[in-house]
Amino acid sequence: MVSLREIGLKIGHLSAKLPIIQGGMGIGVSLSGLASAVADQGGIGVISAAGIGMSEPDFMTNYLEANIRAFRKEIRKARELTRGILGVNIMVALSNFGDMAKSAIEEGVDIIFSGAGLPLNLPSFLKESKLTKLVPIVSSARAAGIIAKKWLDKYQYAPDAIVVEGPMAGGHLGFKSDQITDPDYKLEKIISEVIGEAKKIEDKTAKPVPVIAAGGIYTGEDIYKFIQLGASGVQMATRFVTTEECDASLEFKNTYINCRKEDIGIIKSPVGMPGRAIINEFINDVNAGSKKPYKCPYHCIVTCNHESSPYCIALALINAKKGRMKHGFAFAGENAYKAEKIVSVKDLVNSLVEEYDNVCVI
């Protein structure tokens, strides 16, 4: 039997003791508090760049600069709290994607994870830096192949790893609405296809490209399943929400603990993608047509149809993070209803290890 603590995860020169990446959660749900706690336990902690400047005094009037300033602060704060591996999640769809990528690299962050679009120009921001690793988040082997070809042709750079996120994830999904429940798009199926694509990259470059499974992974048993399917590790977000160190409010965390399976559903987001969330009064009001179009304060997402949208998703998620659930909602993965109580990250990791190791024994 090989314990979960003995598997590890190598991404370039980085070696995590646990093959677990804590998924980046905006807006303000995974900041330095959660990321440093996960890194301290041997996993890879991730700060989300989306809307990170919400607590800056000039957030409403100087959106881009406020976000960069807050982003740098959170990275530095996390560095003070841990010597573990720290990553950042920067969505391609952010209107300040390039500036955030440059800032992360200048701060010497270990890994940039990037999805919500194809990060085709991400290596261009590295310049002379050899420290920061680049990991795209994809939902198909085709996307992985397109990114790898572009990076190799234009920058002579292969992805340092690939995260493949399935349709059971929380937040915005890289699938069309009819694909979410289609068996052809299950994570168990697409993981093998992405591993095949990664093998082609490895054969061409002689560089290891580990594949990380994400989306709906909740238990140690889930981790075991995907390791057996060939994944080098997993990315988990939802289960880390109900931890003491998670940077969201207690009210936000309790939304997970109090929800039922039937409360979790797919919504149509103003950014033009389907998303998985815990359905509440706010979402019901939107669906009933009682929300009105608003004036966009940020234009934070390039794909957002703010002129016809009944609400600002950034404001809704900020409200939720701060516990004002009547004025927002919580994104959540398919298995969020399984949360029963708030625990420390250390206790959660111990539980995951125990769950995994118990399956190994069977």
C-alpha positions in Angstrom: 0.0 0.0 0.0 1.2 3.5 -0.9 -0.2 6.2 1.3 -1.5 9.4 -0.2 1.3 11.2 1.7 3.9 9.1 -0.2 2.7 9.9 -3.8 3.7 13.5 -4.1 3.4 15.7 -7.2 6.2 17.1 -9.3 5.7 20.1 -11.5 9.0 21.2 -13.0 11.5 21.7 -10.2 8.6 21.9 -7.6 7.8 18.9 -5.5 4.6 18.9 -3.4 4.4 16.3 -0.7 0.7 15.8 -1.4 -0.8 15.4 -5.0 -3.5 17.9 -4.1 -3.9 21.4 -5.6 -6.4 23.7 -3.9 -8.5 25.2 -6.7 -8.5 29.0 -7.0 -11.9 30.5 -6.0 -12.8 34.1 -6.7 -14.0 36.5 -5.7 -12.0 36.6 -2.5 -12.8 33.0 -1.4 -9.2 31.7 -1.8 -6.7 34.3 -0.7 -3.5 34.1 1.3 -5.3 32.5 4.4 -6.5 29.4 2.6 -3.6 29.1 0.1 -0.9 29.3 2.8 -2.7 26.8 5.0 -2.9 24.2 2.2 0.7 24.8 1.2 1.7 24.3 4.8 0.1 20.8 4.7 2.2 19.8 1.7 -0.4 20.6 -1.0 -0.3 23.5 -3.5 -2.2 26.5 -2.2 -3.8 28.8 -4.8 -4.8 32.5 -4.6 -7.5 33.6 -7.0 -6.9 36.8 -8.9 -10.5 37.5 -9.8 -11.8 40.6 -8.1 -9.1 40.4 -5.5 -9.0 44.2 -5.0 -12.5 44.3 -3.4 -11.1 45.6 -0.1 -9.0 48.3 -1.6 -10.5 51.8 -1.0 -10.3 52.7 -4.7 -11.8 49.4 -6.0 -14.8 51.1 -7.5 -13.0 54.0 -9.1 -9.6 52.5 -10.0 -10.4 48.9 -10.6 -7.4 47.7 -12.5 -4.7 49.2 -10.3 -6.6 48.3 -7.1 -6.6 44.6 -8.2 -2.9 44.5 -9.0 -2.0 46.2 -5.7 -4.2 43.7 -3.7 -2.8 40.8 -5.7 0.8 41.6 -4.9 -0.2 42.1 -1.2 -1.9 38.7 -1.0 1.1 36.9 -2.6 3.5 38.6 -0.2 1.3 37.8 2.8 1.0 34.2 1.8 4.8 34.0 1.4 5.2 35.3 5.0 2.8 32.6 6.2 4.3 29.5 4.5 7.4 28.0 2.9 5.2 25.7 0.8 4.2 25.8 -2.8 2.0 28.8 -3.8 0.1 29.2 -7.0 -2.3 31.8 -8.4 -5.3 31.3 -10.6 -5.7 34.0 -13.3 -8.7 33.7 -15.7 -7.9 34.4 -19.3 -11.3 36.2 -19.5 -10.1 38.9 -17.0 -9.8 42.3 -18.6 -6.5 42.7 -16.8 -5.2 39.2 -17.5 -1.8 40.3 -18.9 -1.1 42.7 -16.0 -2.0 40.1 -13.4 0.2 37.5 -15.1 3.2 39.9 -15.2 2.6 40.9 -11.5 2.5 37.2 -10.4 5.8 36.5 -12.2 7.5 39.6 -10.8 6.4 38.4 -7.3 8.1 35.1 -8.0 4.9 33.0 -7.5 5.6 29.3 -8.0 2.8 28.4 -10.5 0.2 30.3 -12.6 -2.9 28.3 -13.3 -5.0 29.7 -16.1 -8.4 28.8 -17.6 -11.7 30.4 -18.5 -10.4 30.7 -22.1 -7.2 29.6 -23.8 -4.1 31.2 -22.3 -2.3 31.2 -25.7 0.1 34.1 -24.8 0.9 33.2 -21.2 4.6 32.3 -21.8 5.2 35.7 -23.3 5.0 37.2 -19.8 7.9 35.0 -18.5 10.6 37.0 -20.2 13.8 35.8 -18.5 12.1 34.2 -15.5 12.7 30.5 -15.0 10.9 30.3 -11.6 7.2 30.5 -12.3 5.6 27.4 -13.8 2.7 27.7 -16.3 -0.3 25.3 -16.1 -3.3 25.7 -18.3 -6.7 24.6 -17.2 -8.7 22.8 -20.0 -11.9 20.9 -20.5 -10.8 18.8 -23.5 -7.8 17.2 -25.1 -8.3 19.4 -28.1 -7.9 22.6 -26.0 -4.7 21.1 -24.4 -3.3 20.3 -27.9 -4.1 23.8 -29.2 -2.4 25.5 -26.3 0.7 23.2 -26.4 1.1 23.8 -30.2 0.9 27.5 -29.8 3.3 27.6 -26.9 5.8 25.4 -28.6 5.6 27.1 -32.0 5.8 30.6 -30.7 7.7 30.4 -27.4 9.4 27.0 -27.5 7.7 26.3 -24.2 5.7 23.3 -23.2 3.1 23.4 -20.4 4.6 22.4 -17.0 1.4 20.5 -16.2 -2.2 20.4 -17.4 -5.3 20.6 -15.2 -8.4 19.0 -16.8 -11.6 20.2 -15.3 -14.8 18.2 -15.7 -18.4 19.3 -15.7 -19.1 18.6 -12.0 -17.0 21.6 -11.0 -18.3 24.7 -9.3 -18.3 28.2 -10.8 -18.1 28.9 -14.5 -17.8 25.7 -16.6 -16.0 25.1 -19.9 -18.9 23.2 -21.3 -22.1 23.9 -23.2 -25.3 23.4 -21.2 -26.1 20.1 -23.0 -22.6 18.7 -22.4 -22.8 19.0 -18.6 -24.8 15.8 -18.2 -23.5 14.1 -21.4 -21.5 10.9 -20.5 -19.1 11.7 -23.3 -17.9 14.7 -21.3 -17.5 13.0 -17.9 -14.2 13.7 -16.2 -13.4 9.9 -16.2 -13.5 10.0 -20.0 -11.8 13.3 -20.8 -9.0 12.7 -18.3 -7.7 9.7 -20.4 -7.9 11.8 -23.6 -5.9 14.7 -22.0 -3.3 12.2 -20.7 -2.9 11.0 -24.3 -2.4 14.5 -25.4 0.2 15.1 -22.6 2.1 12.0 -23.7 2.4 13.5 -27.2 3.9 16.6 -25.8 6.3 14.6 -23.6 7.4 12.5 -26.6 8.1 15.7 -28.6 9.8 17.7 -25.9 11.2 15.1 -23.4 9.6 17.2 -20.7 7.3 15.6 -18.1 3.7 17.0 -18.4 1.7 15.7 -15.4 -2.1 15.8 -15.8 -4.2 16.9 -12.8 -7.9 15.9 -12.5 -10.4 18.5 -11.3 -14.2 19.0 -11.0 -16.3 17.3 -8.5 -13.4 15.6 -6.6 -14.4 15.6 -3.0 -13.2 12.5 -1.1 -10.0 10.5 -0.7 -11.8 7.7 -2.6 -12.3 10.2 -5.5 -8.5 11.0 -5.4 -7.7 7.3 -5.5 -10.0 6.7 -8.5 -8.3 9.4 -10.6 -4.8 8.5 -9.6 -5.7 4.9 -10.8 -6.9 6.4 -14.1 -3.5 7.9 -14.7 -3.7 11.4 -13.2 -0.6 12.7 -11.3 -2.8 14.6 -8.9 -6.1 16.3 -8.3 -7.4 19.8 -7.9 -10.1 20.3 -5.2 -11.9 23.6 -4.4 -15.4 23.0 -3.0 -14.2 20.8 -0.1 -11.8 23.6 1.1 -14.6 26.2 1.4 -15.8 24.8 4.7 -12.4 25.2 6.4 -11.5 27.6 9.2 -8.8 29.1 7.0 -11.0 29.7 3.9 -11.1 33.5 3.3 -14.9 33.7 2.8 -17.4 34.7 5.5 -18.9 32.3 7.9 -22.3 32.9 6.2 -20.8 31.9 2.9 -19.4 28.6 4.4 -22.8 27.9 6.1 -24.5 28.1 2.7 -22.6 25.0 1.8 -23.3 23.2 5.1 -27.0 24.0 4.9 -27.7 23.2 1.3 -29.3 20.0 0.0 -28.3 18.2 -3.2 -31.4 19.6 -5.0 -30.3 23.1 -4.1 -27.3 22.9 -6.4 -28.0 23.8 -10.0 -26.8 25.3 -13.3 -27.3 29.1 -13.9 -26.8 31.2 -16.9 -24.0 33.7 -16.1 -23.7 37.2 -17.5 -20.3 36.3 -18.7 -21.9 34.0 -21.3 -21.0 30.6 -19.7 -23.1 28.2 -17.7 -22.1 28.0 -14.0 -22.9 25.8 -11.0 -24.1 27.5 -7.9 -26.3 27.0 -4.8 -29.7 28.2 -5.9 -31.0 30.9 -3.5 -33.4 33.8 -3.3 -31.2 36.0 -5.3 -31.0 33.5 -8.2 -34.7 32.9 -8.0 -35.3 36.6 -8.3 -33.1 36.8 -11.4 -34.9 33.8 -13.0 -38.2 35.5 -12.2 -37.1 38.6 -14.0 -37.3 40.9 -11.0 -33.7 42.1 -11.3 -33.1 45.1 -13.6 -30.2 45.9 -15.9 -27.4 47.9 -14.2 -24.5 50.1 -15.1 -21.3 48.1 -15.2 -18.8 49.4 -12.6 -15.8 47.4 -13.7 -16.1 45.4 -17.0 -13.9 42.9 -15.3 -14.7 40.0 -17.6 -14.2 40.6 -21.4 -17.1 38.3 -22.3 -19.6 39.8 -20.0 -22.7 41.1 -21.7 -23.2 43.9 -19.2 -25.5 46.0 -21.3 -28.3 43.4 -21.2 -27.5 41.5 -18.0 -29.9 41.9 -15.1 -27.1 41.9 -12.5 -23.4 42.3 -12.0 -21.8 39.0 -11.3 -18.8 40.6 -9.7 -20.9 42.5 -7.2 -23.1 39.4 -6.5 -20.0 37.3 -5.7 -18.5 40.1 -3.6 -21.7 40.3 -1.6 -21.7 36.5 -1.1 -18.1 36.4 0.0 -18.9 39.0 2.6 -22.0 37.1 3.8 -24.7 39.2 2.2 -26.4 36.3 0.6 -29.7 38.1 -0.2 -27.6 40.2 -2.6 -25.6 37.4 -4.2 -25.0 33.7 -4.4 -22.3 31.1 -3.9 -20.7 29.1 -6.7 -20.2 25.5 -5.6 -19.3 22.1 -7.0 -21.7 19.2 -7.5 -20.8 17.7 -4.2 -21.0 20.8 -2.0 -24.1 19.4 -0.2 -21.9 16.8 1.5 -20.3 19.4 3.7 -21.3 18.9 7.4 -19.1 21.1 9.5 -16.3 23.6 9.4 -12.9 22.1 10.1 -9.2 23.1 9.9 -7.3 22.6 6.7 -5.0 20.3 8.7 -7.9 18.1 9.8 -9.4 18.1 6.3 -6.1 16.9 4.8 -5.8 14.2 7.5 -9.3 13.1 6.5 -8.5 12.9 2.8 -5.4 10.9 3.6 -7.3 8.5 5.7 -10.1 8.1 3.1 -7.5 7.5 0.4 -5.5 5.0 2.4 -8.6 3.1 3.5 -9.4 2.5 -0.2 -5.9 1.3 -0.9 -6.2 -1.4 1.8 -9.4 -2.8 0.2 
